[in-house]
Amino acid sequence: MKYLRNLAVLFLVPLLLPLQLGAALLRIRVAKAKAAHAEGDRGALSIEMALIVVVVVAVASVIVVAVMKLGQTARNNIPTAVPTISVS
């Protein structure tokens, strides 16, 4: 079981790397937005909020594309011909 857990971690870490990078970028943008809000700089605040929205939309689109590809792969693996069963 220990080896299976290690294998799963080694497999999932590279797949989740873009998500981790997006989360780090989002945390940076949120911190900058909080700093701009504390200073009362509305222009910088609106720019930071726009960038946060762009990052969230990009992450969501990557997830949607991945789910669509998995769905297409599953659709191609489902047999369309139903075998006939002869009852004697």
N, C-alpha and C positions, 0 to 999 in steps of 0.2 A: 504494500500500500504506500510505503514511503517513496518508493521509486516512481509509482504512478503519479503521486502528487508533484514530485520534482519534474517529471516529464510534462505534466500539465502546465506548470509554471514556466518552464522553458519554451513551451509552445505558445502560450498566451501572451507573454511579455512582448515579443516583437509585434504581435497583432494589435496590442493595445497601446503601442508606443505613440502613434499619432493622436490617440485620445488623451494620453498623458501630456503630450506637448500642448495640445489645445487647452487642457485644463490649466496648465501652468501659465499659458498666455492669458487665459481668462482671469486667473488670480492677479496677474500683474495689472491688467486693465482695470479690474475692480479696485485695486489699491490706489491706482492713479486717479480713478474717479472719486474715491473717498477723499483723497488729498485735495483735489480740485474743489470738491463740495465744501470742505473745511475752510479753504481759502476764499470761497465765494466767487470763484472764477467760472461763470456760467458757460462761456465759450468752450473752455477745455472740458468741462463736464459733459456738454452735449457731444463733443467729438469722442470722448472716451465711451460714452453710452452707445454711440453709433458703432464703434469698433467692437464693443462687447456683443452687440446684436449680430454683427457680421461673423464673429467667431462662433456664436451659438448656432447660427444658420448653417455655417460650414460643417460643424460637427454633426448636426442633424442630417444634413444631406449625405454625408459619408455613411452614416448609419443606415439611412434609407437605401442607398445604393447597395450596401452589403447585404441587407435583407432581401432586396430584389434579386440579387445574384444567387443567394442561397435558395430562394423560391424557384428560380428558373432551373437550377441544378436539380432540385427535388422533383420538379415537374418532368424533367427529361428522364429521371430514373423510374418513374411510375409506369408500369406496363399498361398498355391500352387494350390489349387483347385479353379477354376473359377466357380462361381454359374451360373446356366443356368436361363435365363429369358424367361418365356413363354409369348408370345404375343397372346391374344385371341381376 
